[in-house]
Amino acid sequence: MKEVMLMKKNISKIFIAAILILLLSTGCNKEVTNKKEENLTSDLSSIMKEIYSNSKIPEDELPILVDTNITDENKEYYLGSSNISIKDGLASEPAVGSVAHSVVLIRIDDLSKIETVKNTIKENINPYKWICVGVEKKDVIVDSYGDIVILIMSSNSTKLHEGFKKVIS
């Protein structure tokens, strides 16, 4: 009888420990998910800063950058097409000089069209849009997560893409 009681207590302890572990791990996952959602719902300027920060590119390897809001008037220059419907857009490009560097973030209106938007950008963007300079095709990256599309054209495109992946992970 004593052995049965001891066995029931041990089973109860194991059951309670399993429930606690499950609850704690669920709480951690929510925290990670909430951080990711927070990153994606924050303004594009904050996301852009975090991408550069996460890319680990030394300051002396980047030109002095200026952020420009994307409007209907400049959409074709930054995205290669004026036929892309966006909620919001931000481009980060050099302030002075002919340096081939561009990071563009846009939020799109319709998630069902995300692949179409990415393909439109890939097919129409000019990697030699700057005066006398450009980037190779391999240095043009178009990616997305949620309603955000990123276009990267830079000699540091791989590092910047890694910075974007860290923001969304």
Secondary structure, DSSP 8 states (H G I E B T S, - for coil): -HHHHHHHHHHHHHHHHHHHHHHHHHHHHHHHHHHHHHHHHS-HHHHHHHHHHHHT--GGGS--EEEEE--TTTHHHHHS-S---EEEEEEEEESSS---EEEEEEEES-GGGHHHHHHHHHHH--TT-BTTB---GGGEEEEEETTEEEEEEETTHHHHHHHHHHHH-
